[in-house]
Amino acid sequence: MGNLGVREAGRMAVLSRRWRRLPGLLPRLVIDAREFEPAALRAGGHARTKRAMERVAGAVESLLPGDRAIERLRLDAYLLRDESYTVRRVVERLNDAVDSGKVAAGGLELVFRATGGGGAPDQDQPSKRQARRLARLLAAAASPSLLPSVAELSLVNLRFTSPALASLLGRCTGLEELGMYQSDAGFGAVLDVGHARLRRLAVHTVDEAMYKKLRVSSAPRLERVVVANWFCRYAPVSFGHVPCLRELHLKNKTVYYQEPVRLSKMLASTPHLEPLTLGFSSWRIWIEPEAPKQLEPMFSKLKSLVLTGIFRGCDLSWTLFFLQAAPFLEEFILEVDKPLDAKAPSDIYGEMPKTDDVTWQVPEFQHHHLKHLEFSGFNEEEMHWRIVELVKERAVNVQSIALDDGCQACDVVANEYVLSGGIKNKKPVLLSVSQITGSPPILTLV
């Protein structure tokens, strides 16, 4: 029953008198405005989102005065472009539920989404007006116990002022998960995050006017960080006190003015990383190859490494410095972009030379813990076979190697690549170590 959404529980409640109290008995309540949009309404997008929020407000008002406390309440709400009355109704009811104990302490998950001029969520420009309205509303209408009870907060397409965002995040003292999706505090702002209970952090940007840098000053329980796309010149994130950070994902489409990032400097305070993902998705490798001894303190516990979005034609021998710097690495995944018929977008790559490459002397060493190598975008060309052989020679205990050409039964369309940055219809080929000795075998997809 705990997996039921509000709409499903409501539909069941109308089938029988015995089930009428079902929605109020759910231990975890999810109210998502996207599920309340009237599909039959043919008017503009704003009318749909407005009607959806009216239904959300009604659902909140009818469900929260239940007989038992809700362990977890997730509310995913639109911020309307022309009024805030509906959102105010929701906030006031949340106040009552938290103050009366109807929602367990620390049991709130809030998602606020800006809507554009047409009403649909604005995927291009963050909304300043709706961010101001939300900040004023929460400052004026939220009870003293509401924001401290927020365990998860996601902000989508919202542009705050620096003081307003700092105030909002500062009042969410119980925050365990924070997501900033195309949301920021204006041009050149520094997002400073320091929460005692924060465990997961995600920052996704698409606009050059967004954060200059993400600074995690003190987050003693932080375990996972995702940063996707940054537009500062230097390292996008700095870490202070993060003793529990285990998982890090950094993905970026480099622009011409960005300097290579020295991982040894950026990750100096993260000695416990286990999975690490570095995504490039451009014609430039944005990290600077370093001597393995400089990275060993940060990579001493690394178990899984994913390098994705490497441009086709890049010599991959430079990736071995990761293998040497991470003596306990067990899984090594390389993903090379599939070939494109069209040129990359000029606004991202226009001032980048396509010949930009990474040169690095291939070191001699032995690795005793690597068990699996996976290579997506593999092509039967000399440089690709070379990196497979180099890894096999150094990883003396490797057990499996997966080679995937990434292009079987899929259309090579530039727009799909730009939007997803991924490879579709993956069909891995598993080869034992003995199979790749000597001449290259003919790949048979399975």
N, C-alpha and C positions, 0 to 999 in steps of 0.2 A: 504494500500500500504506500510505503514511503517513496516509491518511484513514480507515483502518479503526479501529473501536473494539475493545475487548478481547473483547466477546462475539462480534462478527462474525469476528474473527481466530480465536477459539477454535472456532467452528463450522466454519470452513474447515479447521482443523488436524485435525479428526476425520474428514475426508473422505478424506484420503490420508496415507500415511506420510511422503511427501516434504514435506508441509506442517506436520508436527508442530512444527517449530521456528519457524513463522511468527510467533506472538505475540512471541517473544523477539527478532525482527528488526525490529520496528516502531521507526522513529526517534522517533516521538512516541506515547506511551502514555497513554490516557485511561481511568481507572477511576472510574466514576460509580456510586455506591451506588443511585441511582434506577433504573438499568438492571438491577440485580440483585434487585429486589423480586419475590418469587414471586407472579405474578398469580393462580395457582390457589389460594393459601392464603386460606381464608375466615375465619381468626381475626382478632383485633383488629389495629389499625394497628401497635402496638408489636411484635407478633410478626413482621410483615412487615419492618419496618426492622431488627429484630434479626437475622433470617435474612439480609437483604441485607448487613449488615455482616459477618456470618460469611463470606459468599461473597467479599466484598471482601478480607477478611484472607487468605483462601485464595488469591485471585488475586494479591495482592501477594507473598505468600510463594513462589508458584510461578513468577512472571514476572520478578521482580527479579534473581534469580541468573543472568541470561542471559549469553550469550557476548560480547556487545558492549554498549558504553555507550549509554544512552538519552539522546537529546538533550533531550527534554522529557517530563516526567511530570506529568500532571494527575490529582490525587486529589480526588474530591468525596465527602465522608464524612458520615454521620450521627453525632451524639453521642447515645448512648442514655441514657435517663433513670435506669436502675437499675444500670448497671455501666460500667466503662471498660476492662475487660480486652481486649476486641476492638480498641478504638482503640489501646491500648498495644501490641498485637501489630503493628499497622500502623506505629506510630511507630518501634518497634525495628527493623523491617525497613527502613524508610526510612533510619534511622541507618546500618545496614550498607551499604546501596546507595550513600549519599553518601560515607561514609568510604572505601569501596573503589573509588570512581570509576565505579560502574555507572550512576550518574546524573550527567550532566555538571554542572559547577559552574554555579550559577545556573539550573538547569533544572527547579526544582520549582514547581508551581502547586497550592496547597492551598485547599480549600473546606471549611469546617466548618459544619454545619447543626445547630441544636438541634431536638430533637423534643419534642412536647408529651406530655400525659398519655395521649393516645390513640395516640401513636406517630408520627402524621403530623407533618410540620414545623409548628411552632406559628406561625401567622400573626398572632396577637394580642398575646401577651405574651412579651417576650424572657426567656430562661431564665438565671437567676442561678446555679442549681446546676450546670448543665452548663458554664457559663463558668468557674466555679471549678475544676471537675474538669479542664477542658482546660488552664487556666493552670498548675495543679499538675503535670499530666502532662508538659507541655512543659518546665516548669522542672526536673523530676526525671529524665525519661527521654530527652529530646532530647539528642543529642550536640552538642558545641560547633560542629560544622560544619553541622548540619541547618538551623537557622533562617536563618543567613546565605546558604544556597543557595536560599531561597524567593524567587522572582522575582514571583509573584502570590499574593496572600492575600485571601480573601473570608470574612467572618464573617457568619453569617445567624442572626438571632433570639437573640443572645447579649448578656447584660448583665454586664460585668466590673466590678471595682472599678477606680478610676483608676490605682492603682499597678500592678495586674496587667496592664492594657491597655498602659500606658506601657512596662512591662518587655517584653511580648511584641513590640510594634512596634519597640522599641529594639534588640532582638536580631535583627530581620529587616533586617540592614544592606544586603542586596542587593535590597531591595524595589523593583520597577518599577511594580507596579499594586496598589492597595489598594481593596477594596470593603467598605463597612460597610452592611449591609442590615438594618435594624431592630436594629442592635447598637449598644451604647453603654457608657458608664461610670457610669451612674446620673444621678439628677436634678441638674441644674445644672452638669454637668461640661463642661469645655472640652476638645475634642479638638484636641491640638496635633500637627501633622504636620510633620516636617522630615527628609526622607530625600534623600541626595545623588543617588540614582539613580531616584527616583520619577518616573514619566512620566504615569500616569493615576490619578485619584482619584475615587471615587464614594461618596457618603453619602446613603442613603435612610432616612428615619425616618417613623413613623406615630404615635408616642406622645409625649404632652406631657412625659413624664418623661425625655425624651432630651436630647441636647446643648443646652447654652446657646449655644454658639458653636463654629464650626470655625475653627481658626487654622492657616494654612499659613505657618510662620515662615520656613523656608528650604527650597526645593526647586528647585535650579538647572536641573533637566531636566524639570520638570513641564510637560506639554503640554495636558492635558485635565482638566477638573473638572466633575463633575455633583453638584449638591446639590438634593435633592427633599424638600420639607416641612421646616420648622423651626418651633420654638415659642418662640424667644427674642423679646424685645420689640423689639430693634434689629436692625441688619444681621447676617445669619446667618454671614457668613464674612469673615475678614480675611486679606489677603495681605501677606507680607513680600517675601523675595527670590525672585521667580518670573519670571526674564527670558525663559523659553521658553514661557510660557503663551499658547496660541493659541486654545483652544476652551473656552467656558464655557456651562453650562446650569444655570439656576436656575428651579425650579418650586415653587410654594407655594400651599396653600389657606389664605389669610389668616384668622387669628382676630382677635377684636375688639380685643385689647389691643396688637396689634403696630403699631409706628410705621412710617410710610413710610420706605423705604430711599433714601438719597442715593447714587446710583451713582457720582458723581464722587469721593466719599469712599471707598467700598468698593473701587472699581477703580483707585485712584490708582497702584497698583504693577503694573498690567497694560496697558502701552501697545501690546501686539502682538496684541490679539484680532482674529481674523478671522471665525469664526462665533460668534454669540451668540444664546442662546435664553432668553427670559423667559416663564415659564408662570404664569398667575394662578389659573384654575380656582376662582373664587369671585366674590362680589359686590363685591369691592374690588380696586382697582389698588394694589399694595403698593409701587410706586416713586413717587418724587416728581419731577414734571417739572422740569427744570432748564434754565438758559440753555445753548444749544448750546456756547458758548465754554468752559464748565466741563467738558464731556464730550469736546471735540475731542482732547485729548491721549490719552485712552483709546480713542477710536473712530477715530483717524486711519488705521488699517489695516483697519477692519471691512469685510468683503466680504458677509456674509450675516447677516440679522437675522430672527429668528422671534419673534413675539409671539403666544402661544397661550393659550386658556382665557379670553379676554375675555368678560365677561358681556354677554348680549344687551341691547341698549338703551343701551349705553355710547357716548357721542359719541367717535369715533375721531380727531378732528382733533388731539388731543394727541400722537398718535404721530408727527407730523411733526417734532417736535423731535429725534427720533432721526435722521431723514433729513438734517436740517440739520447735525447734529453728526458725521455719518459721510460725509464728502465722497466716499469711494471705494466706498461701498456699491453692490453689484451686484444683490443679491436681497433683496426685502422681502416677508415672508410674514406675513399677519394671519390668525388663526383665532378666530372668534367662536363661542361655544357655541350649539348648536342649541336650539330652544325646549323647555322641559320642561313636561309636564303636571302633575307633582307638585312640591311644594315641596322646596327643598334641605334636607339633613339639619340638624336643629336643633343638633346638637352642634358643627357647624362654623360654620354661618351664623346661629345663633339670635339673636345679639346684634348682627348687622350690618344696617344699613338697606339695603334693596334699591335705594334711590335714590342711594347713594354713587356719585359720579361724579368725573371729572377735568375740570377746566376749564383751558383754555390758549389764549392768543391765537395765532391761526394766523399764523406768520411768512411774510414774503415773501422768497423766495430762489430760486436755480436750482441744480439738481443735474445733473451732467453724466455720471455713471457708472452710475446705476441702469438696469438692463436688463430686470428682470422683477419684476412685482408679482403676488402670489398672495393671493387673498382667499377663505378657507374660511368657511362660515357666512353667505355673502352673501345678502342679501334685497333685493328690489327696493323699498327704501324710501329716503326722501330722504337720511338721514344716511349710508347706505352708498354711494349714488351720489356723495354729496358727497366722501367721502374718496378715492374713485377719481378724481374730477375734480381734487381738490387735488394728489394725487400726480402725475397726468398733466401738470398745468400746471407743476409745479416740476421734475419729472424730464424734461428736454427730449429725452433720448435713449432713453427707455424703448422697448423692442422688443416686449414681450408682456405681456398682462394676463390672468391666469387667475381666473375667477369661479366659485365652487362653492357652491351653496346648502346642501349638506351634509345634506339631508333626503330626497332622492329614494330611493325603494325601501328605506327603513329605518324601523324601528319606533322611535318616540320613547318611550323607557323611562327613567325617572329612575334606576333602579338601574344600568343599563348605563353611564350617564353618570358616576355617582359612582365606579364601579369603574375604568373605563378612562380617563375624562377626555378621550376622543377622539371622532372622528367616523368612522363606518363608511360603506362604499359610496361612496367619494369618486369623483365624476365631474366632472372639471374642464371648463370651457368656455374655450377660448382665443379671445381677441378681439384683433384688431390695433388699433392706436391709432386708426385712422380710423373703426373701427366704433363707438367709444363717444363720438364727437362728436355733438352734437345730442341728440335724444330717446333715452332708453334702449331698446336693442333687446330683443326677446323672447328669453329665454334658451332655447336648445335644447341639452339635454344630449347629449353624444356619448360 
